[in-house]
Structures are given as structure tokens and as C-alpha cells.
Amino acid sequence: MQNTAVYEQEACSDQKQDRLYAKMAQRILPLLFLGFLASYLDRVNVGYAKLRMLSDLGMSEAAYGLGIGLFFLGYILCEVPSNLFLVKFGARNWIARILITWGLCSGAMMFVHTPTQFYVLRVLLGIAEAGFMPGVLYYLAVWFPPHYRSKVTAVFMAGIPLASVIGGPLSGWLMQSLNGVGGYEGWRWLFFWEAAPPVVIGIAVFLMLPASPEKASWLNKQDVDTLYAANPAILEKVSMTSSIVAAFRNPWVWLLGVVDGTLLLGLYTIAFWTPSLLHDEGIRSTLEIGCLSAIPQIGAVISMFVIGRSSDKHGERRWHIVLPILFGSLSMACIPFCAGNIAMTIACITVANMGILGALPPFWVLPSLMLKGNSAAVGLALAGSVANIAGFFATALVGYARSMTGGMAGVIWLFAAMVFLGSISVLLIPKEKMK
């Protein structure tokens, strides 16, 4: 009888905690999700703008690839400093600043008339947006204990594929319906209208997002105590210098950055170049290209939720990361063999996207498990900086290959091999670092 009573008490406590976490998720995740959605809408729309922008600006494929890649130069250089400022000024204030400034930079793309202006704005956009994803992941780590993070990370990161689901058809429709309005090309209006959401969301974040659990008016002291009791590591206060040293000296953080870099080679190749692949297959309607490009992203949303929930339920990270990436890399390698068959091309892109993106929720839980307190903020940013070096090569190299050969099969195979090696590298991380 005593054991039964203890069991019932523990079950009641677990249910109470689940209700608390669910309430927190409902309060803070929608704005953060919308911010990430806006982030990737910006990355999606430039792929559609390219279909008309190159001829209007007299740019080559290689020049476009360089411009897209320059975004990552500013992003990489400012990722760690941005998260240090986030710790100093508070997550709410700094996340709001990031959203508003990148929205303004993105909107300025409407007035680009030369390749040089395109390059400068891409660098500024990277500087403005740096720190958003690792900053939000650190913010979530303050609120949610490890056994709940894959689920909430999946909700937040669902903005990546959903940006293409929404952004593809929306970008195609805006470019077609607004072309010539006010004497501006459709791709210019595309940048203008899709720059508004991050500014609006940034203002909403500043006004509505709690700075920390103890500042949330909808949590009582018992709720806050429960949160910190389940997540004591995040309370450890580490000096800025010690935080930086701890993150930079952790070899597993560097490895995570390299692994994520391989994933980004696949992810950005798909995100930025799917419209061009479909265009090469003979599809000329930007609206039709947008609708077809949404299919792989819908599959990715499903895989992210399923894998994130399964990872938390079983308390397992390693194989929830490795196996999806393996399937994704093999499917990506098959894309060039599907030339001439639109249905098979979409199918391979879909499986590749489901595998790579599906692994991200459990993957991005790892840095906050490996580092304590403020060091987690630096570690998340450092891993992101290392990873986004791949973003430059993913865009610049594919653009160069298309200019030189008219195709991108060789680059896709190279990047698929890198994604495969990235998945295997996760097995080097000791199991105790993933708990």
C-alpha cells in the first residue's frame, strides 16, 4: 500500500509538472516560433527573388552564390559576441533588437540596384541576425529541463521547414501579382513585404516576452521553484571570461559545430537551390515552383515533431540524431539521378529534408547539456559560428558549379558525403555527454 501511495504521489507530481511546462510553452513559444519562421522566410525569399533578380541586376550565378554566402560572414563573426550581449542585456531585449534590425536590413534589399549593394546588405543582414537561434535556445534552456527540450526545440525549429511551406507559394504569388506595381519589379516587393514580420514580432517580443521565469506574472513562486529544482544547472552563474574559456576549451562543442556544419551543407543546398532545380526541370511558373517546394518542408515538419517527442520520451539522443541524418544523406545523393523526373526529384528532396531537419531538435539540446549556466550561451553560439562557415561554402560553391558546368550534381554528391560523415561523427561523443 505504501509503494502504491508513493507511486501515485510521483505520478501526480509528474502530471503537475507537465501542465506547468505546457503552460510555459503556450506562453513563450508562439512568439519565438514566429521569429524563427520570419528568419527563414528571409532565407527562402532570396531563392525565389533570384529567378528574376539576376537578369535585372546583371548578376551571374557565381555572383549570386557569393552574395548569399556573404550573409554568413557577418553571421559567423558576430554570433558569439551577440550571445554575450544577450546575457548582459537580457534575452528579451536582445532578441527583440535582433528581430527589428534584421527586418530593416532585409527590407532595404528592395532598393538594391548593383551587385555591390547586394553584397553589402547581405553582410549587414548577417550581422543583424547573428545570435538569434543560439540566443533563443539558451533562453529555452533557462525555462525547460533537459527531458523536455527536444519537444520545445522541435516547435521552435519547425519555423525552418514551415518558412518554405508558407514562403514558397507566398513568394511566388507576391512576385507575380505585384510585378510592375509602382514601377518596381515583383522581387523588390517580395523583400519589402516579407521584411515587415520580423519588425512587428520584435516589438511584440519586447512588450510581451518575460525576461525570466521569476519575471513572468503568470507563474507563482512555487512554479518558479519547481522549474529551477528540475533544472539546477542553468542557475550556475559563471563570469563572462570563464564562460568563454569553458566553451572554447570544450572539444565536444567544436565537434558539434563541425557536425552541424555538414548538416547545413545539405540543408542550405536544398533550401536555396530547390527553386533552381525545379526551374531546370522546365517549370517556369514561380507560383508552381513555390507550391512544389513546399512538399519537402511539410514532411520535415512531421519528422521534427515525431523525432523530437520520441527523443524526450526515451531520454535518448545519439540514435535519434544519427539514423535520420544517414537516411537524409543517402536520399540527397540520389537527387542528381532523378533529373528529368519531377516526382522522383521531389521525393528525394523530401526524404533528405526529413532526415536532416528531423535530427535538429535532439541535436541542439546537446550544447546546453555539456555546459552549465552562462557557458551554455557561449557554447551554443560557438557551435553555431563554426557550423555556419559551411553556409558560405554551400551557397558560393553551388553557385560557382552552376556557372562553370551548368549543373550541380558533383557538388550535391560532395555535400551528401559530408552530411554522411557528420552523422558518423556524432558517434564519437561519449554517451554521458548526451544526458
TIVOTI-601739 format. One record per atom (N, C-alpha, C): x, y, z. Coordinates in steps of 0.02 Angstrom, whole numbers, padded with zeros to 5 digits, always signed. Example, Ala and Ser with C-alpha at 12.3 -4.5 7.8 and 13.67 -1.06 7.14 Angstrom:
BEGIN
+00660-00284+00390+00615-00225+00390+00660-00165+00390+00642-00112+00354+00684-00053+00357+00645+00002+00394
# end
This chain:
BEGIN
+00041-00060+00000+00000+00000+00000+00043+00063+00000+00098+00060+00039+00141+00118+00043+00173+00132-00024+00196+00078-00059+00226+00087-00125+00176+00116-00174+00114+00093-00169+00062+00119-00214+00050+00193-00203+00050+00213-00139+00039+00284-00122+00096+00327-00148+00157+00302-00141+00216+00339-00166+00213+00346-00242+00194+00291-00275+00189+00292-00348+00137+00343-00371+00079+00343-00337+00025+00389-00356+00046+00462-00343+00084+00472-00289+00108+00540-00274+00157+00564-00327+00203+00519-00348+00251+00537-00400+00216+00551-00467+00166+00509-00483+00129+00518-00546+00093+00585-00545+00063+00602-00487+00028+00666-00481+00076+00724-00490+00137+00718-00460+00188+00770-00466+00210+00778-00539+00219+00722-00574+00239+00724-00644+00186+00758-00687+00123+00742-00673+00069+00773-00711+00066+00848-00699+00079+00868-00637+00078+00939-00620+00134+00976-00657+00194+00944-00659+00250+00974-00695+00235+00978-00770+00205+00926-00798+00189+00927-00869+00140+00984-00885+00092+00994-00840+00045+01050-00851+00080+01117-00847+00129+01122-00802+00167+01184-00795+00208+01198-00858+00243+01146-00883+00283+01154-00944+00240+01170-01004+00181+01138-01007+00135+01152-01062+00112+01225-01060+00098+01250-01000+00077+01320-00993+00132+01367-01015+00194+01352-00996+00250+01394-01016+00259+01393-01092+00254+01334-01120+00261+01327-01193+00209+01369-01229+00148+01367-01205+00095+01406-01237+00106+01481-01232+00140+01502-01179+00152+01573-01168+00211+01601-01208+00266+01562-01212+00327+01591-01240+00346+01564-01309+00323+01504-01326+00344+01475-01390+00314+01509-01452+00251+01530-01451+00223+01558-01513+00263+01616-01541+00284+01664-01500+00323+01721-01524+00391+01700-01550+00424+01654-01514+00490+01631-01534+00485+01592-01599+00434+01551-01605+00423+01513-01667+00412+01561-01726+00370+01612-01716+00357+01660-01769+00420+01698-01789+00463+01711-01740+00527+01744-01755+00571+01700-01798+00575+01636-01782+00617+01590-01822+00586+01580-01891+00520+01578-01894+00485+01573-01958+00504+01633-02002+00503+01693-01972+00521+01753-02010+00594+01750-02033+00637+01722-01990+00708+01715-02007+00717+01674-02071+00682+01618-02074+00691+01575-02132+00649+01597-02192+00596+01636-02180+00561+01667-02237+00609+01711-02275+00651+01747-02238+00701+01790-02270+00751+01749-02310+00768+01689-02286+00816+01648-02323+00783+01614-02382+00718+01600-02377+00681+01569-02431+00669+01620-02488+00649+01680-02469+00628+01727-02521+00685+01747-02568+00747+01747-02543+00802+01766-02587+00812+01713-02641+00794+01649-02626+00798+01597-02677+00748+01608-02733+00689+01634-02717+00639+01648-02767+00653+01714-02803+00677+01764-02766+00695+01828-02797+00748+01817-02850+00792+01769-02839+00847+01755-02886+00821+01740-02956+00762+01708-02960+00736+01688-03025+00725+01748-03072+00718+01807-03044+00709+01868-03084+00765+01919-03072+00794+01917-03012+00841+01968-02991+00906+01967-03032+00930+01908-03049+00994+01904-03083+00995+01943-03148+00944+01934-03189+00942+01970-03253+00933+02044-03243+00893+02064-03192+00882+02135-03180+00945+02171-03156+00986+02136-03117+01047+02167-03090+01109+02149-03129+01102+02107-03180+01159+02086-03220+01209+02044-03180+01183+02000-03138+01225+01958-03095+01229+01887-03123+01287+01856-03113+01297+01786-03132+01276+01741-03075+01271+01676-03089+01256+01627-03036+01310+01629-02982+01373+01636-03003+01428+01637-02954+01423+01699-02910+01405+01756-02940+01398+01818-02901+01341+01812-02850+01287+01781-02872+01230+01770-02827+01252+01725-02769+01286+01670-02785+01309+01624-02732+01355+01659-02683+01399+01704-02709+01444+01741-02664+01403+01787-02619+01354+01821-02648+01313+01867-02608+01275+01831-02553+01246+01773-02570+01211+01734-02519+01259+01712-02465+01319+01691-02486+01368+01668-02438+01394+01723-02392+01397+01785-02417+01422+01840-02376+01379+01853-02314+01316+01833-02318+01273+01837-02259+01306+01800-02200+01336+01743-02214+01365+01702-02161+01429+01731-02134+01462+01775-02173+01523+01807-02148+01506+01851-02087+01456+01895-02095+01435+01937-02039+01406+01895-01983+01369+01843-02001+01336+01800-01952+01389+01764-01909+01440+01736-01941+01491+01698-01905+01530+01743-01857+01550+01801-01881+01592+01846-01841+01555+01873-01780+01490+01879-01784+01452+01912-01730+01411+01864-01688+01414+01799-01701+01372+01751-01665+01389+01749-01591+01453+01738-01573+01473+01735-01503+01465+01802-01468+01490+01858-01497+01478+01923-01465+01404+01937-01452+01362+01917-01499+01290+01929-01491+01263+01894-01430+01283+01831-01419+01257+01795-01361+01286+01821-01295+01347+01849-01298+01374+01881-01238+01333+01943-01220+01313+01981-01271+01270+02039-01259+01201+02017-01234+01178+01959-01259+01114+01934-01237+01114+01920-01162+01169+01889-01137+01175+01876-01066+01179+01942-01027+01214+01991-01055+01223+02055-01020+01159+02096-01018+01124+02102-01074+01066+02146-01078+00999+02111-01069+01000+02045-01067+00938+02008-01058+00912+01980-01124+00887+01918-01120+00866+01884-01181+00810+01920-01216+00760+01943-01179+00703+01976-01211+00725+02038-01250+00765+02081-01219+00786+02143-01251+00829+02129-01313+00874+02081-01307+00921+02069-01362+00887+02033-01420+00843+01986-01405+00807+01951-01458+00763+02000-01497+00731+02047-01461+00690+02098-01494+00734+02141-01539+00793+02161-01515+00839+02201-01556+00858+02165-01620+00874+02101-01613+00894+02061-01672+00838+02061-01724+00778+02047-01703+00721+02042-01749+00710+02108-01786+00710+02163-01750+00695+02228-01780+00749+02249-01830+00813+02242-01810+00867+02266-01855+00873+02222-01917+00861+02155-01910+00867+02115-01971+00808+02128-02017+00749+02143-01990+00692+02161-02032+00707+02223-02074+00737+02273-02042+00754+02334-02078+00805+02322-02133+00855+02281-02118+00906+02265-02168+00876+02226-02226+00832+02179-02211+00800+02140-02263+00757+02183-02308+00720+02229-02278+00677+02274-02317+00716+02318-02363+00777+02337-02343+00819+02380-02385+00840+02345-02449+00834+02278-02452+00850+02242-02514+00805+02264-02572+00748+02293-02556+00703+02317-02609+00736+02368-02653+00785+02405-02626+00814+02461-02662+00883+02446-02690+00901+02382-02694+00965+02361-02722+00964+02371-02798+01019+02400-02824+01024+02410-02897+01089+02384-02926+01137+02367-02883+01202+02342-02907+01222+02281-02867+01265+02238-02895+01289+02180-02856+01324+02202-02792+01361+02258-02794+01396+02281-02734+01348+02297-02678+01293+02331-02694+01242+02346-02643+01213+02281-02615+01203+02232-02659+01178+02167-02637+01226+02136-02587+01291+02138-02602+01342+02109-02558+01342+02143-02489+01340+02210-02490+01344+02248-02427+01284+02233-02382+01225+02232-02412+01165+02219-02372+01164+02147-02346+01191+02100-02384+01193+02031-02359+01239+02025-02298+01296+02061-02298+01340+02061-02240+01305+02092-02180+01272+02150-02190+01237+02184-02136+01180+02141-02109+01146+02105-02153+01092+02061-02131+01119+02006-02086+01177+01978-02104+01207+01926-02062+01227+01952-01994+01254+02013-01992+01273+02044-01928+01211+02055-01885+01157+02080-01916+01095+02095-01879+01063+02032-01851+01064+01978-01890+01029+01917-01870+01071+01872-01825+01136+01884-01821+01181+01841-01781+01157+01834-01709+01158+01774-01686+01141+01761-01616+01068+01744-01603+01025+01749-01654+00954+01737-01641+00941+01665-01620+00962+01616-01662+00947+01547-01645+00981+01524-01580+01047+01533-01572+01077+01511-01508+01050+01550-01448+01032+01614-01460+01004+01653-01405+00937+01625-01382+00894+01606-01429+00830+01577-01411+00840+01508-01378+00886+01468-01404+00898+01402-01374+00922+01409-01302+00964+01459-01289+00986+01471-01220+00927+01494-01177+00885+01537-01204+00825+01560-01169+00780+01502-01151+00770+01456-01198+00728+01397-01186+00760+01352-01132+00827+01348-01132+00861+01306-01083+00851+01333-01012+00841+01399-01006+00827+01429-00941+00758+01407-00915+00712+01398-00960+00643+01383-00941+00628+01308-00935+00658+01268-00979+00638+01197-00983+00696+01151-00965+00682+01098-00926+00734+01049-00907+00752+01006-00967+00809+00971-00963+00832+00931-01020+00781+00883-01049+00742+00850-01006+00697+00799-01032+00637+00827-01069+00632+00893-01074+00577+00925-01109+00600+00965-01170+00666+00970-01179+00693+01019-01227+00686+00998-01299+00690+00934-01315+00684+00914-01385+00615+00933-01413+00564+00925-01372+00495+00942-01394+00489+01016-01408+00512+01058-01361+00505+01130-01371+00552+01155-01426+00610+01124-01432+00656+01142-01486+00625+01125-01553+00589+01069-01557+00556+01049-01619+00503+01101-01639+00465+01125-01590+00415+01176-01604+00448+01239-01630+00501+01262-01596+00537+01322-01617+00567+01314-01687+00602+01258-01698+00637+01248-01761+00591+01227-01818+00528+01212-01803+00481+01199-01857+00474+01259-01903+00497+01316-01880+00498+01376-01922+00540+01367-01985+00591+01323-01981+00634+01313-02040+00594+01284-02099+00564+01225-02091+00526+01198-02148+00462+01236-02163+00428+01261-02110+00365+01296-02122+00376+01361-02160+00436+01390-02154+00451+01450-02193+00448+01436-02267+00468+01376-02286+00464+01357-02357+00392+01339-02377+00356+01306-02330+00286+01290-02344+00246+01353-02357+00256+01403-02315+00221+01466-02322+00255+01511-02373+00321+01515-02366+00359+01563-02406+00362+01547-02480+00363+01482-02497+00366+01463-02568+00307+01490-02607+00246+01467-02591+00187+01493-02626+00179+01569-02618+00193+01595-02557+00185+01667-02546+00233+01707-02588+00297+01685-02590+00346+01720-02631+00327+01719-02704+00306+01661-02728+00285+01657-02798+00226+01702-02814+00177+01704-02767+00117+01746-02778+00135+01820-02776+00176+01840-02728+00196+01911-02723+00234+01934-02785+00280+01892-02808+00320+01911-02867+00277+01918-02929+00227+01874-02936+00184+01877-02995+00133+01933-02991+00100+01939-02933+00045+01986-02929+00067+02059-02921+00126+02070-02892+00148+02139-02881+00199+02163-02932+00216+02121-02979+00266+02141-03029+00243+02203-03067+00282+02255-03066+00265+02316-03102+00227+02367-03061+00202+02348-03002+00164+02396-02961+00211+02452-02937+00191+02514-02950+00232+02571-02930+00297+02575-02968+00303+02538-03023+00365+02539-03062+00419+02494-03034+00402+02452-02984+00451+02407-02955+00439+02335-02977+00494+02298-02986+00489+02228-03004+00459+02188-02945+00430+02130-02961+00399+02089-02910+00446+02067-02855+00509+02053-02872+00556+02029-02821+00572+02084-02770+00567+02147-02791+00579+02202-02744+00522+02206-02692+00460+02198-02716+00403+02198-02670+00407+02138-02623+00435+02083-02648+00443+02023-02607+00485+02039-02546+00542+02072-02556+00585+02090-02499+00550+02139-02453+00512+02186-02480+00479+02236-02439+00427+02204-02392+00382+02164-02420+00328+02137-02379+00350+02083-02331+00402+02045-02349+00424+01992-02305+00474+02017-02253+00491+02083-02255+00532+02113-02203+00491+02139-02145+00426+02150-02156+00383+02178-02104+00374+02131-02044+00363+02065-02053+00351+02022-01995+00404+02024-01941+00470+02020-01956+00518+02021-01901+00516+02085-01860+00502+02142-01892+00497+02205-01855+00438+02203-01806+00381+02180-01831+00321+02177-01789+00331+02126-01733+00360+02068-01749+00371+02017-01698+00421+02041-01646+00473+02078-01669+00522+02105-01622+00491+02151-01571+00446+02194-01594+00411+02239-01548+00368+02199-01499+00335+02147-01525+00293+02104-01482+00335+02067-01430+00394+02044-01450+00439+02009-01403+00458+02056-01346+00476+02118-01362+00496+02166-01311+00439+02181-01262+00378+02183-01288+00321+02201-01246+00291+02143-01208+00298+02082-01234+00259+02026-01208+00300+01969-01179+00363+01959-01201+00401+01901-01179+00432+01912-01111+00422+01867-01062+00453+01876-00996+00529+01871-01001+00564+01912-00963+00637+01910-00964+00664+01845-00934+00628+01817-00884+00649+01756-00850+00588+01728-00813+00592+01666-00789+00533+01637-00754+00509+01679-00695+00556+01706-00656+00534+01745-00597+00501+01812-00617+00510+01833-00679+00479+01895-00703+00412+01882-00737+00392+01819-00743+00329+01802-00776+00271+01811-00727+00224+01855-00744+00167+01869-00699+00121+01810-00692+00123+01763-00739+00078+01706-00740+00109+01644-00706+00167+01653-00673+00196+01599-00633+00200+01622-00560+00182+01578-00514+00190+01596-00443+00258+01570-00418+00275+01586-00356+00340+01568-00329+00349+01492-00328+00296+01455-00314+00302+01382-00313+00318+01355-00382+00288+01385-00434+00304+01365-00503+00377+01377-00519+00402+01435-00500+00472+01453-00514+00519+01406-00477+00504+01392-00415+00546+01346-00376+00546+01276-00408+00488+01255-00433+00483+01190-00466+00527+01188-00529+00526+01242-00567+00566+01245-00629+00640+01240-00614+00663+01280-00566+00734+01280-00551+00757+01217-00515+00712+01184-00479+00730+01121-00447+00741+01066-00500+00703+01070-00554+00710+01021-00609+00766+01039-00656+00793+01100-00650+00842+01124-00698+00897+01164-00662+00930+01134-00612+00977+01172-00570+01039+01197-00606+01060+01162-00658+01123+01180-00692+01120+01250-00721+01061+01271-00743+01055+01335-00777+01064+01393-00728+01058+01379-00661+01065+01432-00611+01137+01449-00597+01184+01407-00618+01254+01419-00604+01277+01482-00640+01301+01531-00602+01324+01593-00630+01400+01589-00641+01419+01601-00703+01489+01598-00722+01508+01665-00751+01567+01690-00734+01589+01754-00761+01595+01751-00837+01594+01809-00869+01598+01810-00942+01663+01777-00966+01717+01794-00933+01782+01765-00954+01781+01689-00946+01757+01666-00889+01755+01594-00878+01707+01559-00926+01652+01593-00943+01605+01565-00991+01637+01554-01059+01674+01604-01081+01707+01600-01146+01759+01545-01145+01800+01543-01092+01853+01493-01087+01823+01423-01085+01770+01414-01045+01739+01347-01039+01712+01323-01106+01680+01368-01143+01651+01349-01208+01705+01334-01259+01756+01377-01263+01808+01368-01314+01853+01309-01298+01858+01289-01235+01901+01232-01217+01865+01166-01220+01800+01167-01232+01762+01105-01235+01766+01075-01305+01801+01019-01314+01809+00992-01382+01744+00969-01413+01696+00949-01372+01633+00923-01399+01590+00979-01429+01598+01040-01403+01562+01096-01433+01589+01109-01503+01654+01105-01511+01684+01114-01578+01660+01059-01625+01658+00997-01599+01634+00942-01641+01562+00953-01661+01520+00976-01615+01450+00990-01632+01446+01042-01687+01489+01093-01683+01490+01143-01735+01507+01114-01803+01557+01071-01804+01577+01039-01867+01521+00995-01894+01490+00956-01850+01436+00912-01871+01378+00953-01899+01359+01005-01863+01304+01046-01887+01323+01081-01952+01387+01096-01961+01409+01124-02024+01397+01078-02082+01408+01013-02072+01394+00965-02125+01319+00962-02140+01279+00967-02087+01206+00967-02097+01184+01028-02137+01215+01085-02122+01196+01146-02157+01215+01143-02231+01269+01106-02247+01286+01097-02318+01227+01067-02355+01195+01017-02323+01136+00987-02355+01075+01031-02350+01063+01059-02291+01003+01098-02279+01000+01160-02324+01055+01198-02328+01054+01259-02368+01056+01245-02442+01088+01190-02462+01086+01172-02533+01014+01160-02554+00976+01125-02512+00906+01111-02527+00864+01176-02524+00875+01215-02470+00834+01274-02459+00844+01326-02514+00908+01340-02531+00922+01394-02578+00916+01373-02651+00925+01309-02665+00931+01289-02735+00874+01246-02761+00826+01226-02718+00769+01188-02743+00731+01226-02797+00718+01291-02789+00684+01327-02844+00722+01322-02911+00789+01326-02907+00828+01321-02969+00826+01251-02998+00826+01200-02954+00821+01131-02978+00755+01120-03015+00701+01145-02988+00635+01138-03020+00631+01179-03083+00663+01236-03083+00666+01278-03143+00704+01241-03198+00758+01206-03179+00796+01167-03228+00755+01110-03257+00705+01087-03219+00662+01033-03243+00608+01058-03291+00608+01123-03304+00562+01151-03353+00501+01187-03324+00498+01193-03257+00442+01228-03226+00458+01303-03226+00416+01343-03256+00430+01414-03263+00387+01458-03217+00330+01434-03195+00287+01473-03152+00316+01476-03081+00329+01537-03056+00357+01544-02988+00307+01519-02936+00242+01526-02949+00192+01502-02902+00193+01426-02899+00199+01393-02957+00202+01319-02959+00266+01294-02925+00321+01329-02937+00384+01310-02904+00376+01316-02829+00344+01369-02806+00333+01379-02735+00291+01324-02704+00239+01304-02738+00195+01250-02712+00231+01183-02709+00269+01167-02761+00306+01103-02761+00361+01103-02708+00393+01161-02698+00446+01165-02648+00420+01157-02577+00355+01166-02568+00326+01159-02501+00320+01087-02479+00318+01040-02526+00307+00969-02509+00362+00942-02463+00428+00951-02480+00480+00925-02436+00478+00956-02367+00454+01018-02362+00453+01052-02298+00397+01026-02253+00341+01008-02282+00286+00979-02243+00309+00913-02211+00344+00873-02251+00372+00811-02224+00421+00824-02168+00461+00877-02174+00511+00893-02122+00477+00914-02057+00423+00951-02061+00386+00972-02000+00364+00910-01962+00337+00862-01997+00313+00800-01965+00371+00763-01932+00427+00756-01968+00483+00718-01940+00513+00753-01879+00515+00820-01879+00543+00856-01822+00502+00844-01759+00436+00846-01765+00393+00835-01707+00398+00763-01683+00397+00715-01729+00399+00644-01711+00465+00627-01678+00521+00648-01708+00587+00631-01681+00600+00668-01615+00580+00732-01612+00591+00770-01550+00553+00740-01492+00490+00721-01503+00449+00692-01450+00477+00623-01430+00497+00583-01479+00525+00517-01464+00590+00522-01425+00632+00571-01442+00696+00579-01407+00685+00595-01334+00638+00641-01319+00624+00658-01249+00591+00599-01212+00546+00565-01245+00510+00510-01213+00557+00455-01191+00606+00438-01234+00652+00384-01218+00717+00408-01186+00725+00474-01179+00786+00501-01150+00848+00482-01190+00841+00476-01256+00895+00453-01299+00909+00507-01352+00971+00523-01362+00990+00575-01412+01029+00546-01471+01077+00503-01456+01126+00481-01507+01093+00454-01571+01052+00401-01564+01024+00370-01625+00966+00410-01654+00936+00453-01614+00885+00498-01641+00917+00552-01685+00982+00560-01678+01019+00607-01721+01050+00570-01780+01084+00515-01766+01124+00482-01817+01082+00450-01872+01032+00411-01854+00993+00375-01905+00955+00420-01954+00921+00473-01931+00888+00517-01979+00937+00549-02028+00995+00570-02002+01044+00602-02046+01070+00553-02098+01081+00491-02078+01104+00440-02126+01054+00433-02184+00991+00427-02168+00940+00421-02220+00938+00485-02263+00945+00542-02231+00944+00605-02267+01002+00611-02317+01062+00590-02296+01120+00596-02340+01114+00550-02400+01088+00489-02389+01081+00442-02445+01028+00467-02495+00975+00495-02469+00923+00521-02514+00948+00582-02552+00987+00624-02519+01016+00682-02552+01061+00661-02610+01100+00608-02600+01145+00584-02652+01107+00559-02713+01044+00541-02704+01004+00515-02760+00972+00570-02803+00973+00632-02780+00939+00687-02816+00964+00694-02888+01030+00695-02901+01051+00703-02971+01028+00647-03017+01018+00587-02990+00996+00531-03032+00923+00537-03054+00888+00585-03023+00816+00593-03038+00803+00647-03090+00856+00673-03121+00847+00726-03170+00799+00703-03225+00751+00745-03241+00701+00729-03291+00638+00699-03263+00639+00683-03199+00580+00654-03167+00562+00697-03106+00514+00741-03114+00498+00789-03061+00474+00755-02998+00432+00703-03006+00405+00668-02948+00460+00636-02906+00508+00604-02939+00563+00572-02902+00610+00624-02872+00620+00679-02907+00661+00733-02879+00631+00759-02815+00566+00773-02815+00532+00797-02755+00535+00745-02699+00527+00681-02717+00528+00628-02666+00596+00625-02631+00650+00628-02670+00718+00625-02640+00732+00687-02598+00712+00745-02622+00722+00806-02583+00682+00802-02517+00622+00772-02520+00580+00767-02461+00612+00722-02408+00636+00664-02428+00667+00618-02380+00731+00648-02351+00770+00681-02394+00831+00714-02371+00815+00767-02319+00764+00807-02333+00745+00861-02288+00718+00833-02222+00677+00779-02226+00650+00749-02165+00706+00722-02121+00757+00692-02151+00811+00664-02112+00854+00717-02079+00876+00766-02118+00921+00817-02092+00886+00862-02041+00828+00887-02059+00793+00932-02013+00764+00894-01952+00744+00832-01963+00716+00793-01908+00766+00781-01852+00831+00780-01869+00883+00769-01818+00899+00831-01777+00878+00890-01800+00899+00952-01768+00872+00961-01696+00808+00945-01681+00785+00955-01612+00827+00919-01559+00840+00853-01565+00883+00822-01514+00955+00846-01519+00978+00863-01579+01047+00885-01588+01061+00949-01549+01016+00998-01555+01029+01063-01524+01015+01065-01449+00994+01009-01421+00990+01003-01348+01059+00992-01319+01104+00962-01358+01169+00939-01332+01213+00995-01302+01221+01053-01335+01266+01104-01305+01245+01125-01235+01180+01132-01222+01157+01153-01156+01164+01097-01104+01174+01034-01127+01187+00979-01081+01261+00976-01063+01303+00999-01108+01376+00994-01099+01405+01052-01058+01370+01109-01057+01396+01168-01023+01344+01193-00972+01368+01227-00920+01325+01250-00867+01317+01326-00869+01261+01350-00844+01249+01421-00836+01262+01462-00898+01296+01519-00889+01310+01564-00945+01352+01532-00999+01392+01483-00980+01435+01450-01029+01394+01417-01084+01333+01397-01068+01290+01366-01119+01274+01416-01174+01265+01480-01156+01251+01531-01207+01309+01538-01255+01370+01538-01228+01430+01545-01270+01439+01482-01311+01428+01424-01281+01437+01361-01317+01389+01354-01376+01326+01373-01365+01277+01371-01420+01298+01417-01477+01321+01477-01459+01342+01525-01510+01405+01501-01547+01452+01473-01510+01514+01449-01540+01500+01393-01590+01458+01345-01569+01440+01290-01614+01406+01317-01676+01362+01366-01667+01329+01396-01724+01376+01433-01771+01426+01467-01742+01475+01503-01784+01515+01454-01827+01540+01402-01795+01579+01352-01832+01536+01321-01887+01474+01305-01870+01429+01273-01918+01416+01317-01978+01407+01381-01967+01386+01425-02022+01442+01444-02069+01503+01423-02053+01556+01427-02104+01536+01387-02165+01501+01331-02151+01477+01289-02206+01425+01324-02248+01387+01370-02218+01337+01407-02256+01366+01446-02313+01424+01475-02301+01458+01512-02355+01477+01465-02412+01508+01409-02395+01530+01363-02447+01471+01330-02483+01417+01317-02446+01359+01285-02477+01331+01327-02533+01328+01393-02522+01299+01437-02572+01349+01458-02625+01409+01477-02604+01459+01501-02651+01481+01445-02698+01493+01385-02672+01518+01329-02713+01465+01305-02762+01402+01301-02740+01349+01280-02786+01341+01332-02842+01343+01396-02824+01337+01448-02874+01394+01445-02924+01454+01433-02900+01512+01427-02945+01505+01367-02991+01482+01310-02962+01475+01250-03003+01423+01259-03058+01368+01293-03042+01317+01305-03093+01343+01351-03148+01384+01400-03129+01411+01446-03179+01461+01410-03225+01501+01365-03197+01554+01332-03235+01528+01273-03276+01481+01235-03247+01460+01173-03280+01388+01173-03301+01348+01220-03277+01277+01221-03293+01237+01173-03251+01270+01136-03206+01236+01088-03163+01266+01088-03094+01240+01046-03050+01264+01045-02981+01268+00974-02953+01269+00924-02996+01270+00854-02973+01331+00840-02930+01390+00860-02954+01452+00846-02917+01452+00876-02848+01428+00938-02842+01426+00971-02777+01376+00936-02731+01319+00916-02757+01270+00881-02716+01299+00816-02689+01333+00779-02731+01364+00716-02707+01417+00730-02654+01457+00783-02664+01508+00801-02614+01475+00818-02548+01423+00860-02550+01390+00881-02489+01353+00823-02456+01324+00778-02495+01291+00719-02466+01341+00676-02428+01402+00670-02455+01454+00632-02421+01474+00666-02356+01476+00733-02356+01493+00769-02295+01439+00760-02242+01376+00762-02263+01321+00750-02216+01326+00680-02186+01343+00631-02227+01352+00562-02204+01407+00559-02151+01464+00592-02164+01519+00591-02117+01500+00627-02052+01458+00679-02058+01435+00715-01999+01395+00670-01954+01352+00629-01982+01312+00584-01941+01356+00533-01905+01406+00508-01938+01450+00459-01907+01490+00492-01850+01507+00556-01859+01548+00591-01809+01511+00598-01743+01445+00599-01744+01406+00604-01682+01421+00545-01636+01438+00488-01665+01453+00428-01625+01517+00436-01584+01558+00487-01599+01619+00499-01560+01604+00531-01493+01546+00562-01486+01529+00596-01423+01511+00544-01370+01542+00547-01312+01527+00498-01259+01454+00501-01238+01426+00443-01221+01355+00440-01202+01339+00485-01143+01387+00489-01095+01372+00529-01034+01366+00603-01049+01393+00626-01106+01387+00696-01126+01318+00712-01156+01279+00660-01170+01215+00669-01201+01157+00661-01152+01172+00663-01087+01120+00653-01036+01112+00717-00995
# end
